[in-house]
Amino acid sequence: MTRHVFCQKYHAQLEGLERPPFPGPSGQAIYEHVSKDAWQAWLKHQTLLINEKHLSLMAPETQAYLAEQRERFLTNQSYDHADGYVAPPQSSQQSSQQSSNQSADTPTDTTK
């Protein structure tokens, strides 16, 4: 049986994570208040920030920066974007497939 949470990002009752994403109070708060869809959207955005800003995950300042951005992203505050990033062009076949599918930032409501 899947568990549901009221997602603080999407403001809807959605499927929750199976377990906290990391130990400690922050991981527990995410587990209790962030949907699986919102977490996946954050992971995608985090990867974009790391790659485009050439961040070193070993640097304590990078870890603090990503923690701050994660909080801002998941609570719908203003958050950083990768400067100058341009998504790769899609072929017409990919575009038609994606238009029939939901985007990664759109939650899937399984309660209906």
FENNORQUI-V59892 format. One record per residue. N is the residue number from 1. RES is the residue in three letters. NEAR is the number of other C-alpha atoms within 12 Angstrom. Layout:
n->(N/N)
res->(RES/RES)
near->(NEAR/NEAR)
This chain:
n->(1/2/3/4/5/6/7/8/9/10/11/12/13/14/15/16/17/18/19/20/21/22/23/24/25/26/27/28/29/30/31/32/33/34/35/36/37/38/39/40/41/42/43/44/45/46/47/48/49/50/51/52/53/54/55/56/57/58/59/60/61/62/63/64/65/66/67/68/69/70/71/72/73/74/75/76/77/78/79/80/81/82/83/84/85/86/87/88/89/90/91/92/93/94/95/96/97/98/99/100/101/102/103/104/105/106/107/108/109/110/111/112)
res->(MET/THR/ARG/HIS/VAL/PHE/CYS/GLN/LYS/TYR/HIS/ALA/GLN/LEU/GLU/GLY/LEU/GLU/ARG/PRO/PRO/PHE/PRO/GLY/PRO/SER/GLY/GLN/ALA/ILE/TYR/GLU/HIS/VAL/SER/LYS/ASP/ALA/TRP/GLN/ALA/TRP/LEU/LYS/HIS/GLN/THR/LEU/LEU/ILE/ASN/GLU/LYS/HIS/LEU/SER/LEU/MET/ALA/PRO/GLU/THR/GLN/ALA/TYR/LEU/ALA/GLU/GLN/ARG/GLU/ARG/PHE/LEU/THR/ASN/GLN/SER/TYR/ASP/HIS/ALA/ASP/GLY/TYR/VAL/ALA/PRO/PRO/GLN/SER/SER/GLN/GLN/SER/SER/GLN/GLN/SER/SER/ASN/GLN/SER/ALA/ASP/THR/PRO/THR/ASP/THR/THR/LYS)
near->(7/14/21/24/29/27/31/29/31/27/19/24/26/30/31/35/28/21/21/21/23/14/12/11/12/19/21/18/25/34/30/27/33/42/41/40/34/40/38/27/24/33/23/21/28/33/22/23/27/25/17/19/21/16/21/18/19/12/13/12/13/20/17/16/22/31/22/20/27/35/28/21/30/36/24/19/14/13/21/25/24/21/14/11/14/11/10/8/9/13/10/10/11/13/15/12/13/14/13/10/14/15/17/19/22/20/29/24/22/18/15/7)
